[in-house]
Amino acid sequence: MSLGELSKRLGIDIAVLRNEVEGKSEPKFGLIGKIAHELSLPKYAFFMSRPPHLNETLPDFRSNQPESNLKSRQTVEAIQFAQGIQQTAIALADETVSDLPHFSKTTVQAIDDYAESVRKYFGITVEDQRDASDAKQFYNICRRKIEEKGIYILHASFPSEDGSGFCLAHEKHPIIVVNTKDQTRARRLFTLIHELAHVLMGKSGISDPFIAKNSIEKRCNRFAGAFLAPKAFIASLLKNINPPRKPDVDDVASISRRLKLSQEASVLRLEQVGVFDKGSHLSWLATVKSRGGNPDYSEKGGGSGGPPPQEKTKLAKYGFRFAEVFSPLLANGRIDQIHLFRRTGLKPTYQKAYFDYANALRSDHSIDLDIEDE
């Protein structure tokens, strides 16, 4: 990060900042606090005789050559949040994931076949998708069934400019984080399955499924499309709909509701399998841009009935796998409430209510949950 970039983040004139950090006298403690906050570091880090050890940064898969880059404070904190959970699970948890089907396919047909086999592995049926009332309900189904196989799925809110989600791949404790900032539930679903592909590849990193500049992202996108809309399922999902070869935005919106997918994912996938003509995706993008922007970024949070119960917001943030793994560790005294809070951010006052709520819900009950983000 350059001094100029830091000055913009802090809202401090660059000349003033340069004088403070490069002058002979020590910077004011208040300024050190502001810088520490922006960099997600403790203030004492600036007074250490050696630089502190920092967790490995995540490569950004939105670039041609995935590499680490600058991220906002909120994004850094989201990564630290997930890393804290993963490191604690590695150190303490007996529950581990096993036998995930490794993603090594490279050809289009092989990826499509593999994606369908993985969907069967997770037990996500065409009936699940067809009978779900909307994308939110289908997202709940997919999230729960993936978590039941041992993958943590967490929610965090950070600037969409930093990506739609990320994964921390690990042989025993893989974690997926879905960015809840602005994304509709349908777009979150595609992000979730895209990050699942990263987990199955064993490649940690941050992504936006619709910025695919390298072969890894293109393979993950192909996997997500084939997983969520298998060619054999499309006719059943679109029953009584005869899609036009050249769809307009209303056609795409209608079809996406039936598929329970985002509009962009729907037009991309149906173009891939030949239902839509080539160029349909680019035409759709141009049209929605002229009308004010991508409708998959129009999610509005919050309801009119006041704040939701904390156990529901914690379930949205931490998911089912977290409760399954960490509630027995707390009950058996292998971790205490304060340590759990320090490593995962889950406050002691909410721990029992969330654990009890999450562990009491059967899979079929979780489908209809209207859990809201914090």
Sequence and secondary structure as in RCSB ss.txt:
>XXXX:A:sequence
MSLGELSKRLGIDIAVLRNEVEGKSEPKFGLIGKIAHELSLPKYAFFMSRPPHLNETLPDFRSNQPESNLKSRQT
VEAIQFAQGIQQTAIALADETVSDLPHFSKTTVQAIDDYAESVRKYFGITVEDQRDASDAKQFYNICRRKIEEKG
IYILHASFPSEDGSGFCLAHEKHPIIVVNTKDQTRARRLFTLIHELAHVLMGKSGISDPFIAKNSIEKRCNRFAG
AFLAPKAFIASLLKNINPPRKPDVDDVASISRRLKLSQEASVLRLEQVGVFDKGSHLSWLATVKSRGGNPDYSEK
GGGSGGPPPQEKTKLAKYGFRFAEVFSPLLANGRIDQIHLFRRTGLKPTYQKAYFDYANALRSDHSIDLDIEDE
>XXXX:A:secstr
  HHHHHHHHT  HHHHHHHHHSSS   HHHHHHHHHHTT  GGGGG SS         BTTSSS B     HHH
HHHHHHHHHHHHHHHHH              SHHHHHHHHHHHHHHHT  HHHHHH SSHHHHHHHHHHHHHHTT
 EEEEE   GGG SEEEE  SS  EEEEE SS  HHHHHHHHHHHHHHHHHT  EEE TT   SHHHHHHHHHHH
HHHS HHHHHHHTTT    SS  HHHHHHHHHHHTS HHHHHHHHHHTTSS TTHHHHHHHHHHHTTS GGG   
   SS    HHHHHHHHHHHHHHHHHHHHHHTTSS HHHHHHHH   HHHHHHHHHHHHH  HHHHTT      
